[in-house]
Amino acid sequence: MIKIKLRQLLWDNETTAIAVHRATGISSSILSEIIHNKRTNVGLDIINKLCIYFDCDIIDILEFVKEK
């Protein structure tokens, strides 16, 4: 399973989903779903916007977790 580490990025960068929404245009409801692990299927456009916003690599946002 691919995990999106948005909650950790917000914490590490001392920012909020609202700030990300305002800067990137990503819907606040989509951000909320990602943070609460209710949305795991996001487009590359969202991943790209997050990489730009957090000035990070894709590996800082996505993590592969083996399912048991």
All heavy atoms as TSV, in Angstrom:
chain	resi	resn	atom	element	x	y	z
A	1	MET	N	N	0.849	-1.171	0.000
A	1	MET	CA	C	0.000	0.000	0.000
A	1	MET	C	C	0.897	1.238	0.000
A	1	MET	O	O	1.929	1.270	0.647
A	1	MET	CB	C	-0.906	-0.023	1.238
A	1	MET	CG	C	-1.643	1.273	1.438
A	1	MET	SD	S	-2.911	1.283	2.717
A	1	MET	CE	C	-1.995	0.979	4.182
A	2	ILE	N	N	0.471	2.251	-0.711
A	2	ILE	CA	C	1.181	3.520	-0.734
A	2	ILE	C	C	0.540	4.451	0.294
A	2	ILE	O	O	-0.672	4.660	0.275
A	2	ILE	CB	C	1.125	4.171	-2.129
A	2	ILE	CG1	C	1.677	3.241	-3.200
A	2	ILE	CG2	C	1.828	5.519	-2.120
A	2	ILE	CD1	C	3.148	2.948	-3.069
A	3	LYS	N	N	1.343	4.981	1.174
A	3	LYS	CA	C	0.863	5.890	2.211
A	3	LYS	C	C	1.310	7.312	1.868
A	3	LYS	O	O	2.450	7.533	1.460
A	3	LYS	CB	C	1.438	5.477	3.565
A	3	LYS	CG	C	0.998	6.335	4.709
A	3	LYS	CD	C	1.605	5.854	6.016
A	3	LYS	CE	C	1.261	6.827	7.121
A	3	LYS	NZ	N	1.956	6.522	8.352
A	4	ILE	N	N	0.404	8.260	2.027
A	4	ILE	CA	C	0.727	9.662	1.796
A	4	ILE	C	C	1.010	10.300	3.158
A	4	ILE	O	O	0.155	10.292	4.042
A	4	ILE	CB	C	-0.432	10.383	1.088
A	4	ILE	CG1	C	-0.765	9.659	-0.215
A	4	ILE	CG2	C	-0.079	11.848	0.827
A	4	ILE	CD1	C	-2.045	10.121	-0.870
A	5	LYS	N	N	2.198	10.824	3.319
A	5	LYS	CA	C	2.664	11.308	4.620
A	5	LYS	C	C	2.388	12.801	4.822
A	5	LYS	O	O	3.219	13.533	5.345
A	5	LYS	CB	C	4.154	11.027	4.779
A	5	LYS	CG	C	4.511	9.554	4.637
A	5	LYS	CD	C	5.969	9.269	4.897
A	5	LYS	CE	C	6.848	9.779	3.799
A	5	LYS	NZ	N	8.262	9.410	3.967
A	6	LEU	N	N	1.197	13.245	4.455
A	6	LEU	CA	C	0.873	14.663	4.547
A	6	LEU	C	C	0.805	15.143	5.992
A	6	LEU	O	O	1.298	16.218	6.321
A	6	LEU	CB	C	-0.437	14.963	3.818
A	6	LEU	CG	C	-0.881	16.424	3.817
A	6	LEU	CD1	C	0.209	17.334	3.255
A	6	LEU	CD2	C	-2.173	16.577	3.041
A	7	ARG	N	N	0.215	14.360	6.869
A	7	ARG	CA	C	0.113	14.762	8.277
A	7	ARG	C	C	1.504	15.041	8.860
A	7	ARG	O	O	1.724	16.034	9.541
A	7	ARG	CB	C	-0.588	13.695	9.103
A	7	ARG	CG	C	-0.750	14.070	10.576
A	7	ARG	CD	C	-1.279	12.910	11.406
A	7	ARG	NE	N	-2.565	12.443	10.960
A	7	ARG	CZ	C	-3.720	12.756	11.530
A	7	ARG	NH1	N	-3.752	13.545	12.565
A	7	ARG	NH2	N	-4.854	12.274	11.063
A	8	GLN	N	N	2.455	14.171	8.575
A	8	GLN	CA	C	3.818	14.343	9.082
A	8	GLN	C	C	4.485	15.576	8.476
A	8	GLN	O	O	5.183	16.310	9.161
A	8	GLN	CB	C	4.649	13.090	8.795
A	8	GLN	CG	C	6.016	13.113	9.441
A	8	GLN	CD	C	5.945	13.145	10.968
A	8	GLN	OE1	O	5.180	12.389	11.562
A	8	GLN	NE2	N	6.719	14.009	11.586
A	9	LEU	N	N	4.260	15.801	7.189
A	9	LEU	CA	C	4.826	16.989	6.538
A	9	LEU	C	C	4.279	18.273	7.157
A	9	LEU	O	O	5.018	19.232	7.364
A	9	LEU	CB	C	4.521	16.969	5.040
A	9	LEU	CG	C	5.409	16.091	4.188
A	9	LEU	CD1	C	4.851	15.978	2.779
A	9	LEU	CD2	C	6.819	16.634	4.141
A	10	LEU	N	N	2.983	18.286	7.440
A	10	LEU	CA	C	2.391	19.463	8.086
A	10	LEU	C	C	3.042	19.709	9.443
A	10	LEU	O	O	3.394	20.841	9.775
A	10	LEU	CB	C	0.878	19.276	8.253
A	10	LEU	CG	C	0.050	19.232	6.976
A	10	LEU	CD1	C	-1.383	18.835	7.303
A	10	LEU	CD2	C	0.092	20.558	6.248
A	11	TRP	N	N	3.187	18.633	10.201
A	11	TRP	CA	C	3.788	18.732	11.531
A	11	TRP	C	C	5.243	19.212	11.445
A	11	TRP	O	O	5.638	20.142	12.140
A	11	TRP	CB	C	3.712	17.376	12.217
A	11	TRP	CG	C	4.332	17.356	13.577
A	11	TRP	CD1	C	5.580	16.926	13.885
A	11	TRP	CD2	C	3.753	17.797	14.797
A	11	TRP	NE1	N	5.802	17.065	15.223
A	11	TRP	CE2	C	4.701	17.600	15.819
A	11	TRP	CE3	C	2.515	18.336	15.132
A	11	TRP	CZ2	C	4.449	17.927	17.139
A	11	TRP	CZ3	C	2.266	18.655	16.454
A	11	TRP	CH2	C	3.228	18.453	17.439
A	12	ASP	N	N	6.023	18.576	10.579
A	12	ASP	CA	C	7.447	18.905	10.446
A	12	ASP	C	C	7.675	20.338	9.979
A	12	ASP	O	O	8.670	20.961	10.341
A	12	ASP	CB	C	8.139	17.945	9.475
A	12	ASP	CG	C	8.239	16.526	10.010
A	12	ASP	OD1	O	8.042	16.315	11.231
A	12	ASP	OD2	O	8.506	15.613	9.204
A	13	ASN	N	N	6.758	20.838	9.163
A	13	ASN	CA	C	6.903	22.181	8.601
A	13	ASN	C	C	6.097	23.238	9.353
A	13	ASN	O	O	6.030	24.391	8.915
A	13	ASN	CB	C	6.516	22.168	7.123
A	13	ASN	CG	C	7.528	21.445	6.285
A	13	ASN	OD1	O	8.525	22.011	5.894
A	13	ASN	ND2	N	7.296	20.163	6.031
A	14	GLU	N	N	5.494	22.822	10.456
A	14	GLU	CA	C	4.710	23.729	11.300
A	14	GLU	C	C	3.731	24.566	10.476
A	14	GLU	O	O	3.696	25.797	10.555
A	14	GLU	CB	C	5.634	24.624	12.122
A	14	GLU	CG	C	6.538	23.840	13.054
A	14	GLU	CD	C	7.496	24.710	13.845
A	14	GLU	OE1	O	7.564	25.933	13.603
A	14	GLU	OE2	O	8.189	24.147	14.716
A	15	THR	N	N	2.940	23.869	9.673
A	15	THR	CA	C	1.943	24.535	8.847
A	15	THR	C	C	0.611	23.813	8.981
A	15	THR	O	O	0.497	22.834	9.717
A	15	THR	CB	C	2.411	24.617	7.376
A	15	THR	OG1	O	1.542	25.501	6.666
A	15	THR	CG2	C	2.458	23.263	6.711
A	16	THR	N	N	-0.388	24.310	8.281
A	16	THR	CA	C	-1.729	23.734	8.371
A	16	THR	C	C	-2.248	23.367	6.990
A	16	THR	O	O	-1.726	23.830	5.968
A	16	THR	CB	C	-2.710	24.753	8.991
A	16	THR	OG1	O	-2.820	25.879	8.092
A	16	THR	CG2	C	-2.247	25.200	10.369
A	17	ALA	N	N	-3.286	22.573	6.976
A	17	ALA	CA	C	-3.925	22.205	5.719
A	17	ALA	C	C	-4.519	23.440	5.042
A	17	ALA	O	O	-4.505	23.541	3.815
A	17	ALA	CB	C	-4.998	21.150	5.961
A	18	ILE	N	N	-5.005	24.380	5.826
A	18	ILE	CA	C	-5.564	25.616	5.270
A	18	ILE	C	C	-4.483	26.400	4.535
A	18	ILE	O	O	-4.713	26.928	3.440
A	18	ILE	CB	C	-6.224	26.474	6.365
A	18	ILE	CG1	C	-7.423	25.737	6.981
A	18	ILE	CG2	C	-6.648	27.831	5.821
A	18	ILE	CD1	C	-8.524	25.391	6.008
A	19	ALA	N	N	-3.289	26.478	5.116
A	19	ALA	CA	C	-2.180	27.181	4.457
A	19	ALA	C	C	-1.803	26.485	3.153
A	19	ALA	O	O	-1.544	27.152	2.143
A	19	ALA	CB	C	-0.974	27.258	5.389
A	20	VAL	N	N	-1.789	25.151	3.159
A	20	VAL	CA	C	-1.485	24.390	1.945
A	20	VAL	C	C	-2.573	24.647	0.898
A	20	VAL	O	O	-2.279	24.884	-0.278
A	20	VAL	CB	C	-1.348	22.882	2.241
A	20	VAL	CG1	C	-1.175	22.083	0.962
A	20	VAL	CG2	C	-0.192	22.629	3.195
A	21	HIS	N	N	-3.814	24.621	1.323
A	21	HIS	CA	C	-4.950	24.880	0.422
A	21	HIS	C	C	-4.815	26.254	-0.236
A	21	HIS	O	O	-4.936	26.386	-1.452
A	21	HIS	CB	C	-6.258	24.786	1.201
A	21	HIS	CG	C	-7.408	25.480	0.552
A	21	HIS	ND1	N	-7.970	25.054	-0.626
A	21	HIS	CD2	C	-8.091	26.594	0.917
A	21	HIS	CE1	C	-8.960	25.880	-0.957
A	21	HIS	NE2	N	-9.044	26.816	-0.037
A	22	ARG	N	N	-4.554	27.262	0.560
A	22	ARG	CA	C	-4.446	28.633	0.032
A	22	ARG	C	C	-3.282	28.788	-0.938
A	22	ARG	O	O	-3.394	29.501	-1.926
A	22	ARG	CB	C	-4.306	29.618	1.184
A	22	ARG	CG	C	-5.583	29.771	1.968
A	22	ARG	CD	C	-5.433	30.774	3.088
A	22	ARG	NE	N	-6.691	30.893	3.822
A	22	ARG	CZ	C	-6.789	31.180	5.094
A	22	ARG	NH1	N	-5.700	31.413	5.810
A	22	ARG	NH2	N	-7.959	31.263	5.681
A	23	ALA	N	N	-2.177	28.119	-0.663
A	23	ALA	CA	C	-0.983	28.266	-1.503
A	23	ALA	C	C	-1.038	27.413	-2.773
A	23	ALA	O	O	-0.449	27.787	-3.785
A	23	ALA	CB	C	0.264	27.914	-0.698
A	24	THR	N	N	-1.730	26.273	-2.713
A	24	THR	CA	C	-1.696	25.333	-3.834
A	24	THR	C	C	-2.998	25.244	-4.611
A	24	THR	O	O	-3.000	24.784	-5.751
A	24	THR	CB	C	-1.364	23.911	-3.341
A	24	THR	OG1	O	-2.432	23.460	-2.488
A	24	THR	CG2	C	-0.028	23.865	-2.624
A	25	GLY	N	N	-4.096	25.609	-3.985
A	25	GLY	CA	C	-5.398	25.451	-4.628
A	25	GLY	C	C	-5.976	24.059	-4.483
A	25	GLY	O	O	-7.061	23.779	-4.992
A	26	ILE	N	N	-5.281	23.178	-3.781
A	26	ILE	CA	C	-5.818	21.832	-3.528
A	26	ILE	C	C	-7.003	21.983	-2.577
A	26	ILE	O	O	-6.915	22.665	-1.559
A	26	ILE	CB	C	-4.760	20.905	-2.899
A	26	ILE	CG1	C	-3.545	20.760	-3.817
A	26	ILE	CG2	C	-5.359	19.533	-2.596
A	26	ILE	CD1	C	-2.363	20.051	-3.167
A	27	SER	N	N	-8.091	21.358	-2.906
A	27	SER	CA	C	-9.305	21.440	-2.097
A	27	SER	C	C	-9.023	21.084	-0.639
A	27	SER	O	O	-8.332	20.101	-0.353
A	27	SER	CB	C	-10.351	20.487	-2.673
A	27	SER	OG	O	-11.365	20.208	-1.753
A	28	SER	N	N	-9.577	21.867	0.264
A	28	SER	CA	C	-9.376	21.582	1.695
A	28	SER	C	C	-10.016	20.253	2.080
A	28	SER	O	O	-9.511	19.561	2.957
A	28	SER	CB	C	-9.912	22.721	2.556
A	28	SER	OG	O	-11.266	22.961	2.281
A	29	SER	N	N	-11.095	19.870	1.400
A	29	SER	CA	C	-11.716	18.575	1.710
A	29	SER	C	C	-10.823	17.422	1.257
A	29	SER	O	O	-10.721	16.404	1.952
A	29	SER	CB	C	-13.106	18.466	1.084
A	29	SER	OG	O	-13.029	18.538	-0.319
A	30	ILE	N	N	-10.155	17.577	0.129
A	30	ILE	CA	C	-9.219	16.540	-0.337
A	30	ILE	C	C	-8.040	16.447	0.627
A	30	ILE	O	O	-7.635	15.345	1.011
A	30	ILE	CB	C	-8.734	16.827	-1.772
A	30	ILE	CG1	C	-9.870	16.584	-2.753
A	30	ILE	CG2	C	-7.513	15.972	-2.120
A	30	ILE	CD1	C	-9.549	16.950	-4.183
A	31	LEU	N	N	-7.509	17.584	1.039
A	31	LEU	CA	C	-6.402	17.570	2.000
A	31	LEU	C	C	-6.812	16.877	3.295
A	31	LEU	O	O	-6.063	16.082	3.844
A	31	LEU	CB	C	-5.917	18.996	2.273
A	31	LEU	CG	C	-5.206	19.682	1.104
A	31	LEU	CD1	C	-5.012	21.154	1.408
A	31	LEU	CD2	C	-3.891	19.005	0.790
A	32	SER	N	N	-8.007	17.181	3.767
A	32	SER	CA	C	-8.504	16.557	4.997
A	32	SER	C	C	-8.616	15.042	4.844
A	32	SER	O	O	-8.229	14.287	5.745
A	32	SER	CB	C	-9.861	17.153	5.373
A	32	SER	OG	O	-10.376	16.528	6.518
A	33	GLU	N	N	-9.134	14.603	3.708
A	33	GLU	CA	C	-9.258	13.159	3.463
A	33	GLU	C	C	-7.890	12.489	3.426
A	33	GLU	O	O	-7.730	11.371	3.917
A	33	GLU	CB	C	-10.007	12.917	2.156
A	33	GLU	CG	C	-11.477	13.256	2.244
A	33	GLU	CD	C	-12.190	13.132	0.914
A	33	GLU	OE1	O	-11.533	12.836	-0.120
A	33	GLU	OE2	O	-13.410	13.341	0.887
A	34	ILE	N	N	-6.904	13.150	2.833
A	34	ILE	CA	C	-5.552	12.586	2.781
A	34	ILE	C	C	-4.972	12.492	4.186
A	34	ILE	O	O	-4.413	11.465	4.578
A	34	ILE	CB	C	-4.636	13.429	1.873
A	34	ILE	CG1	C	-5.097	13.355	0.410
A	34	ILE	CG2	C	-3.183	12.963	1.999
A	34	ILE	CD1	C	-4.422	14.350	-0.507
A	35	ILE	N	N	-5.114	13.559	4.958
A	35	ILE	CA	C	-4.583	13.594	6.326
A	35	ILE	C	C	-5.179	12.482	7.173
A	35	ILE	O	O	-4.487	11.853	7.973
A	35	ILE	CB	C	-4.840	14.972	6.968
A	35	ILE	CG1	C	-3.980	16.037	6.282
A	35	ILE	CG2	C	-4.570	14.946	8.469
A	35	ILE	CD1	C	-4.389	17.458	6.604
A	36	HIS	N	N	-6.470	12.224	7.004
A	36	HIS	CA	C	-7.164	11.224	7.827
A	36	HIS	C	C	-7.206	9.843	7.181
A	36	HIS	O	O	-7.991	8.983	7.591
A	36	HIS	CB	C	-8.575	11.719	8.149
A	36	HIS	CG	C	-8.564	12.930	9.025
A	36	HIS	ND1	N	-8.673	14.207	8.525
A	36	HIS	CD2	C	-8.399	13.062	10.355
A	36	HIS	CE1	C	-8.601	15.071	9.513
A	36	HIS	NE2	N	-8.429	14.407	10.636
A	37	ASN	N	N	-6.354	9.635	6.167
A	37	ASN	CA	C	-6.227	8.336	5.479
A	37	ASN	C	C	-7.543	7.833	4.891
A	37	ASN	O	O	-7.773	6.625	4.811
A	37	ASN	CB	C	-5.632	7.277	6.422
A	37	ASN	CG	C	-4.236	7.626	6.841
A	37	ASN	OD1	O	-3.413	8.030	6.025
A	37	ASN	ND2	N	-3.957	7.503	8.129
A	38	LYS	N	N	-8.414	8.747	4.487
A	38	LYS	CA	C	-9.665	8.364	3.842
A	38	LYS	C	C	-9.546	8.435	2.331
A	38	LYS	O	O	-10.403	7.966	1.616
A	38	LYS	CB	C	-10.803	9.258	4.322
A	38	LYS	CG	C	-11.113	9.050	5.788
A	38	LYS	CD	C	-12.255	9.895	6.249
A	38	LYS	CE	C	-12.522	9.627	7.722
A	38	LYS	NZ	N	-13.618	10.407	8.231
A	39	ARG	N	N	-8.467	9.046	1.852
A	39	ARG	CA	C	-8.206	9.138	0.411
A	39	ARG	C	C	-6.768	8.700	0.174
A	39	ARG	O	O	-5.840	9.291	0.694
A	39	ARG	CB	C	-8.410	10.553	-0.091
A	39	ARG	CG	C	-8.094	10.716	-1.572
A	39	ARG	CD	C	-8.233	12.141	-2.014
A	39	ARG	NE	N	-9.622	12.549	-2.060
A	39	ARG	CZ	C	-10.313	12.699	-3.182
A	39	ARG	NH1	N	-9.736	12.465	-4.337
A	39	ARG	NH2	N	-11.563	13.087	-3.151
A	40	THR	N	N	-6.623	7.644	-0.579
A	40	THR	CA	C	-5.282	7.163	-0.896
A	40	THR	C	C	-4.975	7.280	-2.376
A	40	THR	O	O	-3.835	7.139	-2.782
A	40	THR	CB	C	-5.122	5.687	-0.463
A	40	THR	OG1	O	-6.143	4.908	-1.092
A	40	THR	CG2	C	-5.214	5.549	1.042
A	41	ASN	N	N	-5.987	7.545	-3.176
A	41	ASN	CA	C	-5.810	7.654	-4.617
A	41	ASN	C	C	-5.851	9.127	-5.010
A	41	ASN	O	O	-6.921	9.714	-5.100
A	41	ASN	CB	C	-6.904	6.863	-5.343
A	41	ASN	CG	C	-6.690	6.817	-6.829
A	41	ASN	OD1	O	-5.642	7.212	-7.324
A	41	ASN	ND2	N	-7.693	6.346	-7.535
A	42	VAL	N	N	-4.678	9.711	-5.192
A	42	VAL	CA	C	-4.610	11.109	-5.607
A	42	VAL	C	C	-3.820	11.202	-6.907
A	42	VAL	O	O	-2.970	10.359	-7.194
A	42	VAL	CB	C	-3.964	12.016	-4.534
A	42	VAL	CG1	C	-4.774	12.006	-3.269
A	42	VAL	CG2	C	-2.546	11.611	-4.243
A	43	GLY	N	N	-4.099	12.218	-7.662
A	43	GLY	CA	C	-3.420	12.408	-8.937
A	43	GLY	C	C	-2.011	12.943	-8.755
A	43	GLY	O	O	-1.658	13.510	-7.714
A	44	LEU	N	N	-1.230	12.767	-9.792
A	44	LEU	CA	C	0.142	13.263	-9.762
A	44	LEU	C	C	0.176	14.778	-9.681
A	44	LEU	O	O	1.139	15.341	-9.166
A	44	LEU	CB	C	0.905	12.772	-10.984
A	44	LEU	CG	C	1.192	11.274	-11.016
A	44	LEU	CD1	C	1.876	10.892	-12.327
A	44	LEU	CD2	C	2.036	10.853	-9.828
A	45	ASP	N	N	-0.877	15.448	-10.151
A	45	ASP	CA	C	-0.915	16.898	-10.050
A	45	ASP	C	C	-0.929	17.348	-8.588
A	45	ASP	O	O	-0.262	18.318	-8.225
A	45	ASP	CB	C	-2.116	17.473	-10.798
A	45	ASP	CG	C	-3.446	16.925	-10.315
A	45	ASP	OD1	O	-3.497	15.735	-9.915
A	45	ASP	OD2	O	-4.444	17.665	-10.351
A	46	ILE	N	N	-1.626	16.625	-7.739
A	46	ILE	CA	C	-1.652	16.949	-6.308
A	46	ILE	C	C	-0.299	16.662	-5.677
A	46	ILE	O	O	0.222	17.479	-4.914
A	46	ILE	CB	C	-2.788	16.178	-5.590
A	46	ILE	CG1	C	-4.135	16.731	-6.048
A	46	ILE	CG2	C	-2.630	16.271	-4.067
A	46	ILE	CD1	C	-5.333	16.001	-5.494
A	47	ILE	N	N	0.282	15.517	-5.998
A	47	ILE	CA	C	1.612	15.188	-5.469
A	47	ILE	C	C	2.624	16.245	-5.909
A	47	ILE	O	O	3.461	16.691	-5.112
A	47	ILE	CB	C	2.055	13.774	-5.934
A	47	ILE	CG1	C	1.084	12.708	-5.434
A	47	ILE	CG2	C	3.482	13.477	-5.495
A	47	ILE	CD1	C	0.953	12.608	-3.938
A	48	ASN	N	N	2.542	16.667	-7.158
A	48	ASN	CA	C	3.442	17.697	-7.672
A	48	ASN	C	C	3.292	19.008	-6.901
A	48	ASN	O	O	4.284	19.632	-6.502
A	48	ASN	CB	C	3.169	17.923	-9.165
A	48	ASN	CG	C	4.143	18.881	-9.792
A	48	ASN	OD1	O	5.342	18.646	-9.773
A	48	ASN	ND2	N	3.630	19.976	-10.332
A	49	LYS	N	N	2.048	19.417	-6.661
A	49	LYS	CA	C	1.804	20.659	-5.905
A	49	LYS	C	C	2.347	20.555	-4.483
A	49	LYS	O	O	2.895	21.523	-3.949
A	49	LYS	CB	C	0.317	20.986	-5.885
A	49	LYS	CG	C	-0.213	21.462	-7.213
A	49	LYS	CD	C	-1.705	21.710	-7.153
A	49	LYS	CE	C	-2.246	22.130	-8.512
A	49	LYS	NZ	N	-3.686	22.392	-8.458
A	50	LEU	N	N	2.195	19.391	-3.872
A	50	LEU	CA	C	2.709	19.201	-2.517
A	50	LEU	C	C	4.236	19.240	-2.504
A	50	LEU	O	O	4.833	19.833	-1.595
A	50	LEU	CB	C	2.196	17.881	-1.928
A	50	LEU	CG	C	0.694	17.834	-1.633
A	50	LEU	CD1	C	0.277	16.423	-1.214
A	50	LEU	CD2	C	0.303	18.842	-0.573
A	51	CYS	N	N	4.865	18.628	-3.499
A	51	CYS	CA	C	6.331	18.670	-3.597
A	51	CYS	C	C	6.823	20.107	-3.738
A	51	CYS	O	O	7.803	20.502	-3.100
A	51	CYS	CB	C	6.823	17.845	-4.777
A	51	CYS	SG	S	6.779	16.068	-4.536
A	52	ILE	N	N	6.145	20.877	-4.553
A	52	ILE	CA	C	6.532	22.277	-4.739
A	52	ILE	C	C	6.316	23.056	-3.445
A	52	ILE	O	O	7.194	23.804	-3.009
A	52	ILE	CB	C	5.749	22.907	-5.909
A	52	ILE	CG1	C	6.193	22.271	-7.226
A	52	ILE	CG2	C	5.937	24.427	-5.936
A	52	ILE	CD1	C	5.298	22.596	-8.409
A	53	TYR	N	N	5.156	22.891	-2.824
A	53	TYR	CA	C	4.845	23.633	-1.597
A	53	TYR	C	C	5.849	23.335	-0.489
A	53	TYR	O	O	6.345	24.249	0.173
A	53	TYR	CB	C	3.423	23.323	-1.125
A	53	TYR	CG	C	3.075	24.055	0.149
A	53	TYR	CD1	C	2.650	25.364	0.114
A	53	TYR	CD2	C	3.198	23.439	1.390
A	53	TYR	CE1	C	2.349	26.063	1.280
A	53	TYR	CE2	C	2.904	24.120	2.557
A	53	TYR	CZ	C	2.482	25.424	2.493
A	53	TYR	OH	O	2.195	26.105	3.659
A	54	PHE	N	N	6.127	22.055	-0.273
A	54	PHE	CA	C	7.028	21.662	0.816
A	54	PHE	C	C	8.496	21.658	0.402
A	54	PHE	O	O	9.366	21.375	1.226
A	54	PHE	CB	C	6.634	20.287	1.364
A	54	PHE	CG	C	5.352	20.295	2.139
A	54	PHE	CD1	C	4.199	19.733	1.602
A	54	PHE	CD2	C	5.285	20.872	3.387
A	54	PHE	CE1	C	3.007	19.743	2.320
A	54	PHE	CE2	C	4.099	20.885	4.113
A	54	PHE	CZ	C	2.955	20.325	3.569
A	55	ASP	N	N	8.766	21.962	-0.864
A	55	ASP	CA	C	10.125	21.967	-1.394
A	55	ASP	C	C	10.829	20.651	-1.044
A	55	ASP	O	O	11.882	20.618	-0.396
A	55	ASP	CB	C	10.922	23.163	-0.855
A	55	ASP	CG	C	12.257	23.327	-1.559
A	55	ASP	OD1	O	12.377	22.897	-2.721
A	55	ASP	OD2	O	13.200	23.858	-0.939
A	56	CYS	N	N	10.187	19.554	-1.465
A	56	CYS	CA	C	10.701	18.230	-1.113
A	56	CYS	C	C	10.630	17.308	-2.315
A	56	CYS	O	O	10.101	17.663	-3.365
A	56	CYS	CB	C	9.900	17.655	0.048
A	56	CYS	SG	S	8.180	17.282	-0.351
A	57	ASP	N	N	11.170	16.123	-2.146
A	57	ASP	CA	C	11.113	15.091	-3.173
A	57	ASP	C	C	9.887	14.218	-2.949
A	57	ASP	O	O	9.327	14.165	-1.844
A	57	ASP	CB	C	12.366	14.212	-3.122
A	57	ASP	CG	C	13.620	14.970	-3.521
A	57	ASP	OD1	O	13.525	15.823	-4.427
A	57	ASP	OD2	O	14.677	14.713	-2.929
A	58	ILE	N	N	9.503	13.501	-3.966
A	58	ILE	CA	C	8.326	12.642	-3.890
A	58	ILE	C	C	8.458	11.600	-2.772
A	58	ILE	O	O	7.482	11.247	-2.128
A	58	ILE	CB	C	8.037	11.990	-5.261
A	58	ILE	CG1	C	6.632	11.412	-5.291
A	58	ILE	CG2	C	9.083	10.950	-5.595
A	58	ILE	CD1	C	6.168	11.023	-6.669
A	59	ILE	N	N	9.662	11.150	-2.513
A	59	ILE	CA	C	9.887	10.156	-1.453
A	59	ILE	C	C	9.556	10.717	-0.066
A	59	ILE	O	O	9.260	9.977	0.868
A	59	ILE	CB	C	11.315	9.589	-1.502
A	59	ILE	CG1	C	11.407	8.345	-0.641
A	59	ILE	CG2	C	12.327	10.611	-1.063
A	59	ILE	CD1	C	12.381	7.339	-1.130
A	60	ASP	N	N	9.566	12.033	0.071
A	60	ASP	CA	C	9.200	12.666	1.340
A	60	ASP	C	C	7.692	12.686	1.546
A	60	ASP	O	O	7.221	12.909	2.662
A	60	ASP	CB	C	9.745	14.094	1.399
A	60	ASP	CG	C	11.253	14.132	1.307
A	60	ASP	OD1	O	11.908	13.270	1.939
A	60	ASP	OD2	O	11.788	15.012	0.597
A	61	ILE	N	N	6.932	12.451	0.474
A	61	ILE	CA	C	5.474	12.479	0.541
A	61	ILE	C	C	4.874	11.080	0.509
A	61	ILE	O	O	3.912	10.804	1.209
A	61	ILE	CB	C	4.909	13.325	-0.619
A	61	ILE	CG1	C	5.350	14.778	-0.448
A	61	ILE	CG2	C	3.395	13.218	-0.708
A	61	ILE	CD1	C	4.950	15.693	-1.566
A	62	LEU	N	N	5.452	10.203	-0.288
A	62	LEU	CA	C	4.895	8.857	-0.452
A	62	LEU	C	C	5.779	7.815	0.227
A	62	LEU	O	O	6.999	7.923	0.218
A	62	LEU	CB	C	4.777	8.512	-1.941
A	62	LEU	CG	C	3.908	9.436	-2.783
A	62	LEU	CD1	C	3.941	8.973	-4.229
A	62	LEU	CD2	C	2.495	9.489	-2.268
A	63	GLU	N	N	5.122	6.814	0.789
A	63	GLU	CA	C	5.830	5.712	1.434
A	63	GLU	C	C	5.135	4.402	1.085
A	63	GLU	O	O	3.907	4.309	1.142
A	63	GLU	CB	C	5.813	5.924	2.957
A	63	GLU	CG	C	6.423	4.806	3.742
A	63	GLU	CD	C	6.320	5.016	5.250
A	63	GLU	OE1	O	5.503	5.847	5.692
A	63	GLU	OE2	O	7.047	4.343	5.974
A	64	PHE	N	N	5.924	3.392	0.746
A	64	PHE	CA	C	5.373	2.064	0.483
A	64	PHE	C	C	5.376	1.274	1.782
A	64	PHE	O	O	6.401	1.138	2.437
A	64	PHE	CB	C	6.199	1.333	-0.578
A	64	PHE	CG	C	5.734	-0.082	-0.788
A	64	PHE	CD1	C	4.524	-0.340	-1.409
A	64	PHE	CD2	C	6.488	-1.142	-0.349
A	64	PHE	CE1	C	4.090	-1.640	-1.599
A	64	PHE	CE2	C	6.052	-2.451	-0.539
A	64	PHE	CZ	C	4.857	-2.698	-1.168
A	65	VAL	N	N	4.189	0.779	2.152
A	65	VAL	CA	C	4.034	-0.030	3.359
A	65	VAL	C	C	3.495	-1.397	2.930
A	65	VAL	O	O	2.436	-1.477	2.318
A	65	VAL	CB	C	3.057	0.642	4.352
A	65	VAL	CG1	C	2.880	-0.206	5.593
A	65	VAL	CG2	C	3.521	2.043	4.707
A	66	LYS	N	N	4.245	-2.455	3.264
A	66	LYS	CA	C	3.795	-3.801	2.921
A	66	LYS	C	C	2.574	-4.159	3.752
A	66	LYS	O	O	2.542	-3.926	4.950
A	66	LYS	CB	C	4.906	-4.819	3.163
A	66	LYS	CG	C	6.057	-4.707	2.210
A	66	LYS	CD	C	7.053	-5.812	2.437
A	66	LYS	CE	C	8.212	-5.658	1.468
A	66	LYS	NZ	N	9.194	-6.734	1.633
A	67	GLU	N	N	1.596	-4.728	3.074
A	67	GLU	CA	C	0.399	-5.181	3.775
A	67	GLU	C	C	0.637	-6.572	4.334
A	67	GLU	O	O	1.309	-7.386	3.730
A	67	GLU	CB	C	-0.786	-5.180	2.819
A	67	GLU	CG	C	-1.162	-3.800	2.345
A	67	GLU	CD	C	-2.389	-3.788	1.474
A	67	GLU	OE1	O	-3.330	-4.559	1.761
A	67	GLU	OE2	O	-2.409	-3.012	0.514
A	68	LYS	N	N	0.104	-6.811	5.502
A	68	LYS	CA	C	0.293	-8.100	6.163
A	68	LYS	C	C	-0.730	-9.099	5.723
A	68	LYS	O	O	-1.773	-8.855	5.342
A	68	LYS	CB	C	0.232	-7.927	7.677
A	68	LYS	CG	C	1.344	-7.075	8.187
A	68	LYS	CD	C	1.240	-6.925	9.670
A	68	LYS	CE	C	2.366	-6.011	10.161
A	68	LYS	NZ	N	2.342	-5.825	11.589
